């Protein structure tokens, strides 16, 4: 007997590297991260064809203008590189290490992380992605941390790529310098955890819908949005009719990570329901609750954030970890003092 129950896995890309992660510790341990302002606004192209037209979006007093290079606007697939960089930076912050805007990437580790192939064409695609990321310029009044910017900036400021000399031209590594805007958003803790199956979503619009749901629904039981507003937030260039068809496909096959989607009756109101699959975050909540700091740590924290109630900051720190900002640290005392230091740098005295 043939079952009519949809199989979500049939709609997802296969896991290309189910074993490799076991041998790449930094990739296996890093939690997928994304910068929340980038999840909220349509910075990236959802098309596989180069987009060279200037985009401008306005919503609730915020505006974003994106200017691509002649090679085209950075795509949502190019964004995998930034997600990997963010994940690596958060991994270092978890361990209390110093971080900077410069991130060196092992090319193969990145391809494995993003569930991509590792053939020559996949390495060449990385080079093209770096070019588009470097060439895309953004003007915006979006807030990051406690600052509001009205200037123009890039997603990455510089890139250096090392190739193997010879016929195949294989990439060995690349080093990116993140823009100050992106790096400030990371340091301001404006990050959320993504489900690992994000990289298995086949269609750009599915990735974008997941990002929006992750930002707005989060860990709430449900969240609703009208189709036309979701269409606007997505940055999709398709018609509303085509967009509706794409969403009905998601509803029918039910393969979006973390959330199920349905239309409310015969209306264009979409309802997202939390599946309760954010197991990594549940583990982090439990781990954060169990952390007990040394008495001397509180004194160091008071010196790092003079004038602040240190127990209030402890609550903020654990809440930040609980919402995906940071995995449970290996050295919680050092990590908490570092958190207090950054808190004071950003906010000053209360």
C-alpha positions in Angstrom: 0.0 0.0 0.0 1.4 3.4 -1.0 1.3 6.1 1.7 0.0 9.5 0.9 2.0 11.0 3.8 4.6 13.5 2.4 8.2 12.6 3.0 10.1 15.8 3.7 13.5 14.2 3.1 12.6 13.7 -0.6 12.4 17.5 -0.9 15.8 18.1 0.7 19.3 17.7 -0.8 21.1 14.6 0.3 23.6 14.9 3.1 26.8 14.8 1.1 29.3 14.5 3.9 27.6 12.5 6.7 31.0 11.1 7.9 33.4 13.9 7.0 32.2 16.1 9.9 33.6 13.6 12.3 37.1 14.4 11.2 36.8 18.2 11.0 36.3 19.3 14.6 35.9 23.0 14.0 33.2 22.3 11.5 31.4 19.7 13.6 31.5 21.8 16.8 30.5 25.2 15.2 26.8 26.0 15.5 25.3 27.5 12.4 25.0 31.3 13.0 23.6 34.1 11.1 23.4 37.9 11.7 19.9 38.9 12.5 19.7 42.1 10.4 20.7 40.1 7.4 17.9 37.6 8.2 15.3 40.5 8.4 16.0 42.3 5.2 16.5 41.0 1.6 20.2 41.7 1.0 20.7 38.7 -1.3 19.6 37.6 -4.7 17.3 34.6 -4.9 18.1 34.1 -8.6 20.8 31.8 -10.1 21.2 34.4 -12.9 23.3 37.5 -12.3 21.3 40.5 -11.0 22.9 43.8 -11.7 20.1 46.2 -11.0 20.1 48.4 -7.8 17.5 47.3 -5.2 15.8 49.4 -2.6 13.4 48.2 0.1 11.5 50.2 2.8 9.6 48.9 5.8 8.5 50.5 9.0 11.0 53.3 8.7 13.9 51.1 7.7 15.4 51.2 4.2 18.0 49.2 2.4 19.6 49.9 -0.9 21.8 47.2 -2.5 24.1 48.0 -5.3 25.7 45.0 -7.1 28.9 44.9 -9.1 29.0 44.1 -12.8 29.4 40.4 -11.7 26.0 40.5 -10.0 24.5 40.8 -6.6 25.6 38.4 -3.9 23.3 35.4 -3.8 21.7 33.6 -0.9 24.1 30.7 -1.7 27.1 33.1 -1.5 25.9 33.9 2.0 27.0 30.4 3.1 30.5 31.8 3.2 29.5 34.5 5.7 27.5 32.0 7.8 30.6 29.8 8.0 32.7 32.9 9.1 30.2 33.8 11.7 30.1 30.3 13.0 33.8 30.2 13.4 33.9 33.5 15.2 31.2 32.3 17.6 33.1 29.1 18.1 36.2 31.1 19.2 34.1 33.4 21.4 32.8 30.3 23.2 36.3 29.3 24.0 37.2 32.8 25.2 39.6 33.4 22.3 40.3 36.8 20.7 38.6 37.4 17.4 39.1 39.8 14.6 37.5 40.8 11.3 40.0 38.6 9.4 38.9 35.0 9.1 41.0 32.3 7.3 39.0 29.5 5.8 40.0 26.0 4.7 38.1 25.7 1.4 37.3 22.1 1.8 36.0 22.6 5.3 33.7 25.3 4.1 32.3 23.1 1.3 31.7 20.2 3.7 30.1 22.7 6.2 27.7 23.9 3.5 26.8 20.4 2.3 28.4 21.1 -1.1 30.4 19.0 -3.5 34.2 19.1 -3.4 35.0 18.9 -7.1 36.9 21.5 -9.1 33.8 23.3 -10.2 32.7 23.7 -6.5 36.0 25.4 -5.7 35.7 27.7 -8.7 32.1 28.6 -7.5 33.7 29.7 -4.2 36.0 32.1 -6.0 33.0 33.6 -7.9 31.0 33.8 -4.7 33.8 35.8 -3.0 33.9 38.2 -5.9 30.1 38.8 -5.6 30.3 39.3 -1.9 33.2 41.8 -2.2 31.4 43.7 -5.0 28.0 44.1 -3.3 27.6 47.4 -1.6 24.8 48.3 0.9 23.4 51.6 2.0 21.1 51.4 5.0 19.7 52.8 8.2 19.4 49.4 9.9 20.6 49.4 13.5 23.4 47.1 14.7 23.9 47.0 18.4 23.3 50.5 19.8 24.3 52.3 16.6 22.4 53.4 13.5 24.2 53.6 10.2 23.3 55.7 7.1 26.5 55.0 5.2 27.5 52.6 2.4 29.5 49.5 3.2 30.3 46.0 1.9 29.7 42.6 3.2 33.5 41.8 3.1 36.2 44.5 2.7 39.0 42.3 1.3 39.8 38.7 0.3 42.9 36.7 -0.3 42.9 33.3 -2.0 45.7 30.7 -2.2 45.6 28.2 -5.0 47.6 25.1 -5.6 49.9 25.7 -8.6 49.2 23.3 -11.4 46.5 22.2 -13.8 43.7 21.8 -11.4 44.2 25.2 -9.6 42.7 23.7 -6.4 42.0 26.2 -3.6 44.0 25.7 -0.5 42.5 28.5 1.6 41.0 31.9 1.5 41.1 34.7 4.0 38.3 37.2 4.2 38.2 40.5 6.0 34.6 41.0 7.2 33.1 44.5 6.9 33.0 46.5 10.2 29.2 46.5 10.0 29.0 42.7 9.9 31.6 42.2 12.6 29.9 44.8 14.9 26.6 42.9 14.5 28.4 39.7 15.6 30.0 41.4 18.6 26.7 42.9 19.5 25.4 39.4 19.9 22.8 39.8 17.1 23.0 36.2 16.0 20.7 33.2 16.0 21.3 29.5 15.5 20.2 27.9 12.2 19.1 24.3 11.7 21.8 22.1 9.9 19.2 21.2 7.3 19.2 24.8 6.1 22.0 23.8 3.7 19.8 20.9 2.4 17.0 23.2 1.2 17.0 23.0 -2.6 15.4 26.4 -3.5 16.6 29.9 -2.6 13.1 30.9 -1.6 12.9 28.1 0.9 16.1 29.3 2.5 14.8 32.8 2.7 11.4 31.8 4.2 13.3 29.7 6.8 15.4 32.7 7.7 12.4 35.0 8.2 10.6 32.4 10.3 13.7 31.8 12.4 13.9 35.6 13.1 10.2 36.3 13.7 8.8 33.0 15.1 12.0 32.0 16.9 11.0 29.7 19.7 7.5 31.0 20.0 4.8 28.3 19.5 3.3 30.1 16.5 3.7 33.1 14.2 1.5 34.5 11.5 2.1 36.8 8.5 0.2 37.8 5.4 1.5 36.4 2.1 2.1 39.9 0.5 4.2 41.0 3.4 6.2 37.8 3.4 6.7 38.3 -0.3 8.1 41.8 0.3 10.4 40.6 3.1 11.7 37.7 1.0 13.1 39.9 -1.7 11.6 37.5 -4.3 11.3 38.9 -7.9 8.6 36.4 -8.7 4.9 37.4 -9.0 2.7 37.1 -6.0 0.9 34.2 -7.8 4.2 32.3 -8.3 5.3 33.1 -4.7 2.0 31.7 -3.4 2.6 28.5 -5.5 6.0 28.1 -3.9 4.6 28.5 -0.4 1.9 25.9 -1.2 4.6 23.5 -2.2 6.2 24.0 1.3 2.9 23.5 3.0 2.2 20.3 1.0 5.6 18.7 1.5 6.2 20.1 5.0 10.0 20.0 4.7 11.0 23.4 6.2 13.4 22.9 9.2 12.1 23.8 12.6 8.7 25.1 11.4 5.6 23.7 9.7 3.5 26.1 7.6 -0.2 26.3 6.7 -2.6 28.7 5.1 -5.4 29.8 7.4 -8.5 28.6 5.6 -8.9 30.1 2.2 -7.0 33.3 3.1 -3.5 34.4 2.4 -2.6 34.4 6.1 0.3 32.0 6.7 0.7 30.3 10.1 4.1 29.0 11.2 4.1 26.4 13.9 7.3 25.6 15.9 8.1 21.9 15.6 10.1 22.0 18.8 13.2 20.6 17.0 15.7 23.2 18.2 17.4 20.5 20.2 20.8 22.3 20.2 19.2 25.3 21.9 17.4 23.2 24.5 20.8 21.7 25.4 22.3 25.2 25.6 19.5 26.4 27.9 20.0 23.4 30.2 23.8 23.8 30.1 23.6 27.6 30.9 21.3 26.9 33.9 23.9 24.5 35.3 26.8 26.9 35.1 28.2 28.0 38.5 30.8 30.7 38.5 33.7 31.1 40.9 33.4 33.9 43.6 36.5 35.6 42.2 34.9 35.7 38.8 32.2 38.1 40.0 34.9 40.5 41.3 36.6 40.4 37.9 33.3 41.0 36.2 32.6 44.0 38.4 36.0 45.5 37.3 35.1 44.7 33.7 31.7 46.4 33.8 31.8 49.0 36.6 28.5 50.3 37.8 26.5 47.4 36.5 24.6 44.8 38.7 26.8 41.8 38.0 24.0 39.3 38.7 21.8 41.1 36.2 24.6 40.7 33.7 24.9 37.0 34.6 21.2 36.7 33.7 21.7 38.5 30.4 24.7 36.3 29.6 22.8 33.1 30.2 19.7 34.4 28.3 22.0 35.2 25.3 23.4 31.7 25.3 19.9 30.3 25.6 18.8 32.0 22.4 21.7 30.7 20.4 24.1 33.5 20.9 26.8 31.2 22.2 27.3 27.5 23.0 28.0 26.5 26.6 31.6 27.7 27.0 34.5 25.4 27.9 35.7 28.1 30.4 32.5 29.8 31.7 34.4 32.1 34.1 36.6 33.6 31.4 33.7 33.7 29.0 31.5 35.6 31.5 34.1 38.2 32.2 34.6 38.7 28.5 30.9 39.1 28.1 30.8 41.8 30.8 33.7 43.6 29.2 32.0 43.8 25.8 28.7 44.8 27.5 30.5 47.8 29.1 32.4 48.7 25.9 29.0 48.9 24.1 26.9 50.6 26.8 29.2 52.3 29.2 27.9 53.0 32.7 24.2 52.5 33.5 
